[in-house]
Amino acid sequence: MIKAITGTKDILPSDISKWKFVESIIDKTMQGFNYKEVRTPVFEETALFSRGIGEATDIVSKEMYTFLDKGGTSLTLRPEMTASVVRAFIEHSLAAKQNLNKLYYIAPMFRQERPQAGRLRQFHQFGAEAIGSTSPALDSEIIIMAYDILKSFGLKNILVKINSLGVPESRENYKAKLREYLQGKVAGLSEDSRKRFETNILRIFDSKEECDQKIMQDAPLLIDYLDEESLKHFESVKALLKQAGVPFEIDPKLVRGLDYYTKTTFEIVSGSVGSQSALCGGGRYDLLVEQLGGKPTPGVGFAAGIERILLACENENSLNIPVESIDLYIVRLDNGLQPNVFDLGLHFRRKGITSEFDYLERSVKAQMREANKLNARYVIILGGEEYQKGELVLKNMLDGTQENVSLDNMEYIANKFAG
């Protein structure tokens, strides 16, 4: 038997209601903040991600699904969405159409990493990108929007962590101080962190290895080396978050794993998903548009993992999903009436009324059981003496009442579902 590839997962009808519920909250919240949905291709030229995310990041160096097409072009299944959205922003000259573009997405991503709870090789993210302004109010808006969405799922065990990475100049000065601190300690770092010392020194803060954490415990912190502009920006973001009632803590070791971040960076973590605690992360990327070939344009955004969020919701039992139901189930008393049932069902379906009937020639009792299983609001019973008189029986499944309705008066039944 051929099975799904390791690290991928089928989303079955029994789970789709959770996904649709989550997506409906995302859509509603994003639209409330005036973000417009964008959809990009699943694969892009590899250079987009290596230039945008950074050659030395784990994503580019270890995790991307990259292949050559028949024309010899190197393509990659997208491992994240910001670079793709920025590419679309540049390619379609969105800046010429309006000064500030507020975009959001819900889409699958692909990373070749070890599958575990909340981490898959094909996974789904939603996120937002606000491109065109340096205002700290946009940084705060992005964080508030992500926080509000997670709270809308009923999650209680969440925490916002924020930091500032400053501008490249102050960050380079800090890196020199960090490198100076680590000189003589490199041998005690893990293998990955020894590599990061050469290629991406800030990422050593991300290491979960005990030896690395012990060494980095007394390391100098970037926040102490920020330039005046970045500090002022950070203070404004914090003030606006307080004003909005969003609880947060400053995490001076929060660096995020992508090279394009400047100034604000943040994560929203949960204590309900085990070791992979980050549900959401993002920050400002004022240099990315220029790095990808566009005019210098500031931006800020975030991405959140839907599978991890669903895992947190399951562990907290927080999703209040409406019970699935249908409007109408049509029961026939005689198999010979199946064509009539088919026509009746089609009539209501074309009016937008969710209708179902039996295709398996089951007994009346079995059909009624199916109507109950599907949580039908009403049942039509077709056949018997009523049918001989040109009528059908309409039963309200909520209160058990029933009435006879003329076969010529289907609008009466349709009006039950109006509005």
Secondary structure, DSSP 8 states (H G I E B T S, - for coil): -----TT-----HHHHHHHHHHHHHHHHHHHHTT-EE----SEEEHHHHHHHT-TTSHIIIII--EEE-TTS-EEEE-S-SHHHHHHHHHHTTHHHH-S-EEEEEEEEEE-----BTTB-SEEEEEEEEEES---HHHHHHHHHHHHHHHHHTT--SEEEEEEE---HHHHHHHHHHHHHHHTTTGGGS-HHHHHHHHH-GGGGGG---HHHHHHHTT---GGGG--HHHHHHHHHHHHHHHHHT--EEE-TT---S-TT-EEEEEEEEETTSTT--EEEEEEE-TTHHHHTTS----EEEEEEEHHHHHHHHHHHT--------EEEEEEESSGGGHHHHHHHHHHHHTTT--EEE-SS---HHHHHHHHHHTTEEEEEEE-HHHHHTTEEEEEETTT--EEEEETT-HHHHHGGG--
